[in-house]
Amino acid sequence: MKENSASGWLSGTELNVPPSAGTVGALARPRLDAAFAAATGSHRITVVDAPAGYGKTTALAGWVRRSGVPYAWLAVDRFDAGPARLFRRVVASLQAAAERLPLPDRTSLLALEHDLDPDPARSYDRVLETLGNLTEPVVLVLDDLHLPGRKVGTGILGVLAVSGPSSLRLVFSSRGVPPLPVERIRHGKGVSDLRMPDLAFTRDEARQLAASLGPTATGDVDALWNEAAGWPVALHRSLEATARISGPGARAAPDPPPGTALTGYVAEEVLDQLPHALADFVLRATITDRISRRLAVELSAKPGGGHMLHDCLRRSLFIEEREGPGGESAYRWHPLFASQCRHILEERDPLLHESLHRIAARHHQDTDVVACVAHALRGRDPLRAVAALGAHWLEFVLRDDTEALEGLCLELPYPWSDDAEILAVRSACRSLAGDAASAADLLRRAQSRAHALDAERHKRFHTSHGLFELFVGERRPDLRTAADAGRRLLDADSEGMWALQAAGVFLLGQAEVRLQRDGAGAIHLLRTAAAAGAANRLEAVEVCSSAELALGLAVAGDLVAAQEAATHALERATIVGWQSQGQLAPAWLAQGIAGYWRNDAEEAAVHLSRGIRAGHGAFPLGALLRLYRVLADCTINDPTRLAEAHADLEATEDWEAHGLPGTELHTVAAAKVAEAMGDLDRALGLVRPLVNGGTSPLVTMLVTELLRRGGEGAAARRGAQSLAATRGTPYIDTGLALTEALLADAAGDSATAHERVEHAAAVAERQSILRPFIERSADLEDLLTRHLAWGTAHESFIAARTAQHGHDHTHRPPSYWALTERELEVLTYMRSMMTAADIAKGLFVSVNTVKTHQRSIYRKLGVASRREALRIAVERGLT
């Protein structure tokens, strides 16, 4: 068969790899070369999908030149939608690559006919058969695959994508997802993708590019790289502009800012290449860097705005999809691209530019105050900015971001900068900054102008500043007075002001948690505030309420729910980029409380240390944080930690604790450290004055047990009796019940002792409260063993506590006949009436494993039954 020549069908520029595009083309990018090599080496199809200006052609051309792989190159154009034309061009590109192949492969490729058979399937089969017989793989690069349109996938390229042999490696370069059936192959791992983040310049590559442009371009490269977000064409043009401004002979009047050098490129290479309707949508939708489907509809003034967002994604139009609030999709434009589009729109239609900013301001008014103010000012709508700040300024206070809040107020033009609400907001900012004189002056000016506000704004002015003065301001009253006054204020004035009401309910719930006078009521308030924050995208309210809710639940003893709320608060804080750690201290404290009572002292100490470092907002938590940190350190019983705890107690004078007896917390902490360091007499001397009541239930429980261990039974009984009506917190109730059980057992009252142990087990098992049992384990061991024989509804839980004690305190030299640690644990469970299945459940192992251990125990003890095993174990002191 006659060999065909490719020269009649394709020009040299279409057949061959493009030459280096100036400096950018000459810049080697080894990581991209490695990525292309890895992709084509392990996948039959590689898709290079990125917007204009990301150097797809340049990067691919550089790779094939440097790699030495046999390749064919075809620059696709707008006229390649026709199957016959595209077939000729693909065949010609493969034949142009024939010279890089050994002789048999070269001959077979050159023998292919260029013309498409009347039955296209025959031509396609001949191409597939020829490619399948190649002895060496060939890489076929198809560049600019977005140009021909959707029909390009119905001809030879679709056949090669779906049915091509492994000897042909396809590389599709396109602005957006190529119009080919690659998705059906993707599930079989036959497709590799390189996208915008892969092609973007790294910081080091940007520095190399700057150096290659000369010393005058190596100014603040990092700033330019950040501005361009790695966009190659933007970075290159910015660096070139910098070089012109800074280089020899530069004009006195500098060029426009580097970013403006892109305006023409974006207009010609991006917008002018799009269908008119889509280009118009992009200009409208880029009025803001972040956009949702709903905002897209509002900005486009068409119901299809949401679909156009997906079209932009498909075309890789400088946009990425992220998960937004509530799982809803959110979209983010490349910031430099969006700014260029805004510049183009402002030049073409300034009135539309302003109108779109006003639409965006209205959209963000109750969800993103910073964005609302920025858009409102650009849209010449300062009243909307004032309304957003007036409704949401307390949220800035909650997240400790008053510097940004004051900055927004100062951006307002006159006369809006002298509005009564804005002056009051600035007064609050100055007060929190410690500038009392300016705060007082601004507040006087605000009050003198308040009469000009309409009824709704006047009510908001009164309520919001009232809440600030009660709960946040430097001159706030005592917590009980603030809580009572805040409740009256919200009941009277907050109707209809949902954002302000949510913040107010949080502040009230926070106060009630610290007062500890109505735990259920405080938890209800905080759940309400957290739900309102989540539903209305009030991130500050949601995070603060969840953190405080965690503490409220922990103080109430619901450790499972407390950990869930704390985890939610900390996760949401991470997602929204939370900066104020002080408002997260309650979440750390809640996790510390839960960890301590569940006997995970190391983990508790980590959480409590974070809480101490975080600070404690308007109502300090330092005393409770430090007490629990001392309890954790005493549990760990490390001499270094105990010495540090002792030194901290001696040095720390500020044990302020709203709603809690700070001085008494300090005293009981000092007593626990003294006890842990072996000075029980000093510990008892410290706590004796606290036994007569009037302290918090937590303090009384800790003091009562200390007195019992010190042999002062009568005083311990008085302490326990003082809490007869106030022991609703599970870990306090558990601790007191076990102390009472031990006191009763020592007095010979076995019935009361068993009743108290059973009560403690019932309370503790629901929340996995282990610390009270472990702290008293040496004294409880015999009582718990007898309690198993006495009969209990919590057999597995009690047996686990006795097994844990036996496991911790049994030490014997190892021998063939000695029981292993796990066998000793099983033996301890065998003292109860538990079946093998019950023991397996308690040990989290299979029934067969338990039976294996039982047989080993019988063999080592020389017995044949459970009863005999227990008798021998008692005789040998194994239990």
Solvent accessible surface area in square Angstrom, and as a share of the most:
residue,aa,sasa,rsa
1,M,174,0.78
2,K,163,0.69
3,E,96,0.43
4,N,29,0.15
5,S,73,0.47
6,A,12,0.09
7,S,88,0.57
8,G,68,0.65
9,W,107,0.38
10,L,9,0.04
11,S,57,0.37
12,G,43,0.41
13,T,113,0.66
14,E,41,0.19
15,L,24,0.12
16,N,76,0.39
17,V,19,0.11
18,P,38,0.24
19,P,118,0.74
20,S,59,0.38
21,A,62,0.48
22,G,55,0.53
23,T,40,0.23
24,V,28,0.16
25,G,4,0.04
26,A,75,0.58
27,L,26,0.13
28,A,47,0.37
29,R,17,0.06
30,P,97,0.61
31,R,90,0.33
32,L,3,0.01
33,D,27,0.14
34,A,63,0.49
35,A,35,0.27
36,F,1,0.01
37,A,52,0.40
38,A,66,0.51
39,A,5,0.04
40,T,12,0.07
41,G,58,0.56
42,S,78,0.50
43,H,46,0.20
44,R,42,0.15
45,I,0,0.00
46,T,1,0.00
47,V,3,0.02
48,V,0,0.00
49,D,8,0.04
50,A,0,0.00
51,P,3,0.02
52,A,3,0.02
53,G,16,0.15
54,Y,2,0.01
55,G,22,0.21
56,K,15,0.07
57,T,41,0.24
58,T,34,0.19
59,A,11,0.08
60,L,0,0.00
61,A,2,0.02
62,G,1,0.01
63,W,6,0.02
64,V,2,0.01
65,R,102,0.37
66,R,115,0.42
67,S,47,0.31
68,G,66,0.63
69,V,44,0.25
70,P,29,0.18
71,Y,26,0.10
72,A,2,0.01
73,W,2,0.01
74,L,0,0.00
75,A,28,0.22
76,V,3,0.02
77,D,34,0.18
78,R,128,0.47
79,F,152,0.63
80,D,0,0.00
81,A,33,0.26
82,G,32,0.30
83,P,66,0.42
84,A,43,0.33
85,R,80,0.29
86,L,3,0.01
87,F,3,0.01
88,R,61,0.22
89,R,8,0.03
90,V,0,0.00
91,V,0,0.00
92,A,0,0.00
93,S,1,0.00
94,L,0,0.00
95,Q,7,0.03
96,A,28,0.22
97,A,1,0.01
98,A,1,0.01
99,E,128,0.57
100,R,87,0.32
101,L,5,0.03
102,P,51,0.32
103,L,120,0.60
104,P,95,0.60
105,D,4,0.02
106,R,85,0.31
107,T,64,0.37
108,S,41,0.26
109,L,0,0.00
110,L,30,0.15
111,A,23,0.18
112,L,11,0.06
113,E,83,0.37
114,H,13,0.06
115,D,92,0.47
116,L,36,0.18
117,D,32,0.17
118,P,138,0.87
119,D,64,0.33
120,P,53,0.34
121,A,54,0.42
122,R,147,0.54
123,S,2,0.01
124,Y,24,0.09
125,D,85,0.44
126,R,94,0.34
127,V,1,0.01
128,L,34,0.17
129,E,117,0.53
130,T,17,0.10
131,L,0,0.00
132,G,42,0.40
133,N,103,0.53
134,L,14,0.07
135,T,102,0.59
136,E,73,0.33
137,P,76,0.48
138,V,1,0.00
139,V,10,0.06
140,L,0,0.00
141,V,0,0.00
142,L,0,0.00
143,D,4,0.02
144,D,45,0.23
145,L,0,0.00
146,H,51,0.23
147,L,47,0.23
148,P,14,0.09
149,G,30,0.29
150,R,147,0.54
151,K,146,0.62
152,V,1,0.01
153,G,14,0.13
154,T,108,0.63
155,G,3,0.03
156,I,0,0.00
157,L,0,0.00
158,G,7,0.07
159,V,36,0.21
160,L,0,0.00
161,A,0,0.00
162,V,57,0.33
163,S,64,0.41
164,G,8,0.08
165,P,30,0.19
166,S,78,0.50
167,S,18,0.12
168,L,1,0.00
169,R,49,0.18
170,L,1,0.00
171,V,1,0.00
172,F,0,0.00
173,S,0,0.00
174,S,1,0.00
175,R,59,0.22
176,G,1,0.01
177,V,58,0.34
178,P,4,0.02
179,P,14,0.09
180,L,15,0.07
181,P,35,0.22
182,V,1,0.00
183,E,89,0.40
184,R,163,0.59
185,I,25,0.13
186,R,62,0.23
187,H,164,0.73
188,G,64,0.62
189,K,167,0.71
190,G,14,0.13
191,V,12,0.07
192,S,19,0.12
193,D,42,0.22
194,L,8,0.04
195,R,110,0.40
196,M,38,0.17
197,P,105,0.66
198,D,58,0.30
199,L,0,0.00
200,A,16,0.13
201,F,5,0.02
202,T,52,0.30
203,R,85,0.31
204,D,82,0.43
205,E,10,0.05
206,A,0,0.00
207,R,110,0.40
208,Q,88,0.39
209,L,0,0.00
210,A,0,0.00
211,A,66,0.51
212,S,61,0.40
213,L,43,0.21
214,G,20,0.20
215,P,121,0.76
216,T,41,0.24
217,A,0,0.00
218,T,62,0.36
219,G,51,0.49
220,D,94,0.49
221,V,13,0.07
222,D,42,0.22
223,A,47,0.37
224,L,22,0.11
225,W,52,0.18
226,N,90,0.46
227,E,74,0.33
228,A,1,0.01
229,A,48,0.37
230,G,1,0.01
231,W,0,0.00
232,P,6,0.04
233,V,25,0.14
234,A,0,0.00
235,L,0,0.00
236,H,33,0.15
237,R,82,0.30
238,S,3,0.02
239,L,0,0.00
240,E,62,0.28
241,A,2,0.02
242,T,25,0.14
243,A,19,0.15
244,R,136,0.50
245,I,61,0.31
246,S,66,0.43
247,G,12,0.11
248,P,136,0.85
249,G,82,0.79
250,A,41,0.32
251,R,169,0.62
252,A,111,0.86
253,A,72,0.56
254,P,96,0.61
255,D,27,0.14
256,P,88,0.55
257,P,92,0.58
258,P,32,0.20
259,G,7,0.07
260,T,52,0.30
261,A,41,0.32
262,L,1,0.00
263,T,26,0.15
264,G,40,0.38
265,Y,31,0.12
266,V,0,0.00
267,A,17,0.13
268,E,106,0.48
269,E,66,0.29
270,V,4,0.02
271,L,5,0.03
272,D,92,0.48
273,Q,78,0.35
274,L,26,0.13
275,P,70,0.44
276,H,159,0.71
277,A,48,0.37
278,L,6,0.03
279,A,14,0.11
280,D,48,0.25
281,F,3,0.01
282,V,0,0.00
283,L,14,0.07
284,R,48,0.17
285,A,0,0.00
286,T,0,0.00
287,I,1,0.01
288,T,9,0.05
289,D,40,0.21
290,R,140,0.51
291,I,6,0.03
292,S,20,0.13
293,R,87,0.32
294,R,139,0.51
295,L,1,0.00
296,A,0,0.00
297,V,55,0.31
298,E,48,0.22
299,L,0,0.00
300,S,5,0.03
301,A,83,0.64
302,K,100,0.42
303,P,127,0.80
304,G,28,0.27
305,G,0,0.00
306,G,3,0.03
307,H,130,0.58
308,M,44,0.20
309,L,0,0.00
310,H,81,0.36
311,D,36,0.19
312,C,0,0.00
313,L,46,0.23
314,R,84,0.31
315,R,68,0.25
316,S,17,0.11
317,L,10,0.05
318,F,2,0.01
319,I,12,0.06
320,E,64,0.29
321,E,82,0.37
322,R,120,0.44
323,E,145,0.65
324,G,14,0.13
325,P,53,0.34
326,G,91,0.88
327,G,49,0.47
328,E,90,0.40
329,S,36,0.23
330,A,30,0.23
331,Y,3,0.01
332,R,56,0.20
333,W,1,0.00
334,H,12,0.05
335,P,39,0.25
336,L,9,0.04
337,F,0,0.00
338,A,0,0.00
339,S,38,0.24
340,Q,11,0.05
341,C,0,0.00
342,R,48,0.17
343,H,72,0.32
344,I,8,0.04
345,L,6,0.03
346,E,83,0.37
347,E,124,0.55
348,R,137,0.50
349,D,55,0.29
350,P,75,0.47
351,L,140,0.69
352,L,39,0.19
353,H,16,0.07
354,E,35,0.16
355,S,37,0.24
356,L,1,0.01
357,H,1,0.01
358,R,88,0.32
359,I,32,0.16
360,A,0,0.00
361,A,0,0.00
362,R,120,0.44
363,H,21,0.09
364,H,21,0.09
365,Q,37,0.16
366,D,51,0.27
367,T,41,0.24
368,D,59,0.31
369,V,12,0.07
370,V,73,0.42
371,A,22,0.17
372,C,0,0.00
373,V,0,0.00
374,A,30,0.23
375,H,9,0.04
376,A,0,0.00
377,L,47,0.23
378,R,134,0.49
379,G,0,0.00
380,R,181,0.66
381,D,30,0.15
382,P,25,0.16
383,L,90,0.45
384,R,67,0.24
385,A,0,0.00
386,V,0,0.00
387,A,26,0.20
388,A,0,0.00
389,L,0,0.00
390,G,1,0.01
391,A,21,0.16
392,H,2,0.01
393,W,6,0.02
394,L,3,0.02
395,E,14,0.06
396,F,2,0.01
397,V,13,0.07
398,L,3,0.01
399,R,62,0.23
400,D,107,0.55
401,D,50,0.26
402,T,22,0.13
403,E,154,0.69
404,A,43,0.33
405,L,0,0.00
406,E,21,0.10
407,G,32,0.31
408,L,15,0.07
409,C,1,0.00
410,L,107,0.53
411,E,102,0.46
412,L,8,0.04
413,P,63,0.40
414,Y,170,0.65
415,P,78,0.49
416,W,76,0.27
417,S,25,0.16
418,D,31,0.16
419,D,20,0.10
420,A,2,0.02
421,E,6,0.03
422,I,0,0.00
423,L,0,0.00
424,A,4,0.03
425,V,1,0.00
426,R,50,0.18
427,S,4,0.03
428,A,0,0.00
429,C,3,0.02
430,R,64,0.24
431,S,21,0.14
432,L,60,0.30
433,A,65,0.50
434,G,64,0.61
435,D,46,0.24
436,A,77,0.59
437,A,80,0.62
438,S,40,0.26
439,A,10,0.08
440,A,44,0.34
441,D,59,0.30
442,L,9,0.04
443,L,26,0.13
444,R,146,0.53
445,R,78,0.29
446,A,0,0.00
447,Q,106,0.47
448,S,66,0.43
449,R,86,0.31
450,A,8,0.06
451,H,154,0.69
452,A,82,0.64
453,L,20,0.10
454,D,86,0.45
455,A,89,0.69
456,E,114,0.51
457,R,42,0.15
458,H,81,0.36
459,K,68,0.29
460,R,25,0.09
461,F,20,0.08
462,H,97,0.43
463,T,0,0.00
464,S,4,0.03
465,H,18,0.08
466,G,20,0.19
467,L,0,0.00
468,F,3,0.01
469,E,51,0.23
470,L,28,0.14
471,F,0,0.00
472,V,18,0.10
473,G,1,0.01
474,E,119,0.53
475,R,194,0.71
476,R,69,0.25
477,P,51,0.32
478,D,87,0.45
479,L,10,0.05
480,R,125,0.46
481,T,66,0.39
482,A,1,0.00
483,A,0,0.00
484,D,54,0.28
485,A,21,0.17
486,G,0,0.00
487,R,95,0.35
488,R,157,0.57
489,L,22,0.11
490,L,13,0.07
491,D,117,0.61
492,A,78,0.60
493,D,30,0.15
494,S,1,0.00
495,E,145,0.65
496,G,69,0.67
497,M,17,0.07
498,W,107,0.37
499,A,6,0.05
500,L,6,0.03
501,Q,72,0.32
502,A,5,0.04
503,A,1,0.01
504,G,0,0.00
505,V,20,0.12
506,F,1,0.00
507,L,4,0.02
508,L,5,0.03
509,G,0,0.00
510,Q,6,0.03
511,A,0,0.00
512,E,3,0.02
513,V,8,0.05
514,R,10,0.04
515,L,19,0.09
516,Q,68,0.30
517,R,94,0.34
518,D,71,0.37
519,G,40,0.38
520,A,81,0.63
521,G,23,0.22
522,A,1,0.01
523,I,23,0.12
524,H,123,0.55
525,L,25,0.12
526,L,0,0.00
527,R,116,0.42
528,T,64,0.37
529,A,1,0.00
530,A,14,0.11
531,A,63,0.49
532,A,29,0.22
533,G,0,0.00
534,A,56,0.43
535,A,84,0.65
536,N,54,0.28
537,R,96,0.35
538,L,2,0.01
539,E,64,0.29
540,A,0,0.00
541,V,0,0.00
542,E,9,0.04
543,V,1,0.00
544,C,2,0.01
545,S,0,0.00
546,S,3,0.02
547,A,0,0.00
548,E,2,0.01
549,L,13,0.07
550,A,0,0.00
551,L,2,0.01
552,G,7,0.07
553,L,6,0.03
554,A,0,0.00
555,V,31,0.18
556,A,40,0.31
557,G,1,0.01
558,D,51,0.26
559,L,0,0.00
560,V,69,0.39
561,A,21,0.16
562,A,0,0.00
563,Q,48,0.22
564,E,115,0.52
565,A,12,0.09
566,A,0,0.00
567,T,57,0.33
568,H,77,0.34
569,A,0,0.00
570,L,29,0.14
571,E,98,0.44
572,R,46,0.17
573,A,5,0.04
574,T,109,0.63
575,I,125,0.63
576,V,42,0.24
577,G,43,0.41
578,W,21,0.07
579,Q,155,0.69
580,S,11,0.07
581,Q,80,0.36
582,G,14,0.14
583,Q,24,0.11
584,L,6,0.03
585,A,0,0.00
586,P,3,0.02
587,A,0,0.00
588,W,34,0.12
589,L,0,0.00
590,A,0,0.00
591,Q,20,0.09
592,G,0,0.00
593,I,1,0.01
594,A,0,0.00
595,G,4,0.04
596,Y,4,0.02
597,W,3,0.01
598,R,60,0.22
599,N,44,0.22
600,D,61,0.31
601,A,10,0.08
602,E,91,0.41
603,E,75,0.34
604,A,0,0.00
605,A,4,0.03
606,V,75,0.43
607,H,22,0.10
608,L,0,0.00
609,S,21,0.14
610,R,98,0.36
611,G,0,0.00
612,I,52,0.26
613,R,177,0.65
614,A,20,0.16
615,G,26,0.25
616,H,39,0.17
617,G,47,0.45
618,A,24,0.19
619,F,3,0.01
620,P,32,0.20
621,L,8,0.04
622,G,5,0.05
623,A,0,0.00
624,L,9,0.04
625,L,0,0.00
626,R,51,0.18
627,L,0,0.00
628,Y,2,0.01
629,R,58,0.21
630,V,6,0.04
631,L,2,0.01
632,A,0,0.00
633,D,7,0.03
634,C,19,0.12
635,T,37,0.21
636,I,44,0.23
637,N,89,0.46
638,D,52,0.27
639,P,106,0.67
640,T,86,0.50
641,R,63,0.23
642,L,9,0.04
643,A,53,0.41
644,E,106,0.47
645,A,8,0.06
646,H,65,0.29
647,A,58,0.45
648,D,62,0.32
649,L,7,0.04
650,E,112,0.50
651,A,82,0.64
652,T,23,0.13
653,E,165,0.74
654,D,97,0.50
655,W,16,0.06
656,E,86,0.38
657,A,15,0.12
658,H,42,0.19
659,G,40,0.39
660,L,25,0.13
661,P,38,0.24
662,G,11,0.10
663,T,110,0.64
664,E,39,0.18
665,L,0,0.00
666,H,50,0.22
667,T,26,0.15
668,V,0,0.00
669,A,0,0.00
670,A,14,0.11
671,A,0,0.00
672,K,12,0.05
673,V,1,0.00
674,A,6,0.04
675,E,38,0.17
676,A,32,0.25
677,M,101,0.45
678,G,66,0.63
679,D,63,0.33
680,L,60,0.30
681,D,115,0.59
682,R,98,0.36
683,A,0,0.00
684,L,7,0.03
685,G,38,0.37
686,L,53,0.26
687,V,0,0.00
688,R,111,0.41
689,P,98,0.61
690,L,21,0.11
691,V,8,0.05
692,N,119,0.61
693,G,27,0.26
694,G,85,0.81
695,T,21,0.12
696,S,12,0.08
697,P,43,0.27
698,L,17,0.09
699,V,0,0.00
700,T,4,0.02
701,M,4,0.02
702,L,8,0.04
703,V,1,0.01
704,T,0,0.00
705,E,4,0.02
706,L,0,0.00
707,L,0,0.00
708,R,34,0.12
709,R,65,0.24
710,G,24,0.23
711,G,65,0.62
712,E,43,0.19
713,G,19,0.19
714,A,65,0.50
715,A,13,0.10
716,A,0,0.00
717,R,96,0.35
718,R,122,0.45
719,G,0,0.00
720,A,4,0.03
721,Q,124,0.55
722,S,54,0.35
723,L,10,0.05
724,A,74,0.57
725,A,101,0.78
726,T,76,0.44
727,R,42,0.15
728,G,74,0.71
729,T,25,0.15
730,P,28,0.17
731,Y,7,0.03
732,I,10,0.05
733,D,14,0.07
734,T,0,0.00
735,G,0,0.00
736,L,0,0.00
737,A,0,0.00
738,L,0,0.00
739,T,1,0.00
740,E,37,0.17
741,A,0,0.00
742,L,14,0.07
743,L,13,0.06
744,A,13,0.10
745,D,40,0.21
746,A,92,0.71
747,A,69,0.54
748,G,64,0.62
749,D,62,0.32
750,S,58,0.37
751,A,70,0.54
752,T,54,0.31
753,A,0,0.00
754,H,12,0.06
755,E,84,0.38
756,R,39,0.14
757,V,0,0.00
758,E,37,0.17
759,H,57,0.25
760,A,0,0.00
761,A,0,0.00
762,A,27,0.21
763,V,13,0.08
764,A,0,0.00
765,E,73,0.33
766,R,171,0.63
767,Q,28,0.13
768,S,51,0.33
769,I,0,0.00
770,L,37,0.19
771,R,27,0.10
772,P,0,0.00
773,F,4,0.02
774,I,37,0.19
775,E,42,0.19
776,R,4,0.02
777,S,25,0.16
778,A,76,0.59
779,D,69,0.36
780,L,1,0.00
781,E,51,0.23
782,D,86,0.44
783,L,1,0.01
784,L,6,0.03
785,T,37,0.21
786,R,88,0.32
787,H,0,0.00
788,L,4,0.02
789,A,90,0.69
790,W,132,0.46
791,G,36,0.35
792,T,31,0.18
793,A,88,0.68
794,H,37,0.17
795,E,39,0.17
796,S,39,0.25
797,F,17,0.07
798,I,0,0.00
799,A,0,0.00
800,A,19,0.15
801,R,33,0.12
802,T,1,0.01
803,A,1,0.01
804,Q,58,0.26
805,H,18,0.08
806,G,18,0.18
807,H,75,0.34
808,D,72,0.37
809,H,106,0.47
810,T,23,0.13
811,H,159,0.71
812,R,79,0.29
813,P,112,0.70
814,P,127,0.80
815,S,72,0.46
816,Y,151,0.57
817,W,149,0.52
818,A,22,0.17
819,L,13,0.06
820,T,69,0.40
821,E,87,0.39
822,R,88,0.32
823,E,9,0.04
824,L,10,0.05
825,E,36,0.16
826,V,0,0.00
827,L,0,0.00
828,T,8,0.05
829,Y,3,0.01
830,M,1,0.00
831,R,48,0.17
832,S,5,0.03
833,M,165,0.74
834,M,1,0.00
835,T,77,0.45
836,A,19,0.15
837,A,56,0.43
838,D,60,0.31
839,I,0,0.00
840,A,4,0.03
841,K,159,0.68
842,G,19,0.18
843,L,15,0.08
844,F,190,0.79
845,V,45,0.26
846,S,62,0.40
847,V,57,0.33
848,N,113,0.58
849,T,48,0.28
850,V,0,0.00
851,K,89,0.38
852,T,70,0.41
853,H,37,0.16
854,Q,24,0.11
855,R,150,0.55
856,S,18,0.11
857,I,0,0.00
858,Y,48,0.18
859,R,119,0.43
860,K,22,0.09
861,L,10,0.05
862,G,67,0.65
863,V,23,0.13
864,A,90,0.70
865,S,42,0.27
866,R,69,0.25
867,R,201,0.73
868,E,69,0.31
869,A,0,0.00
870,L,40,0.20
871,R,127,0.46
872,I,25,0.13
873,A,0,0.00
874,V,102,0.59
875,E,116,0.52
876,R,140,0.51
877,G,50,0.48
878,L,24,0.12
879,T,54,0.31
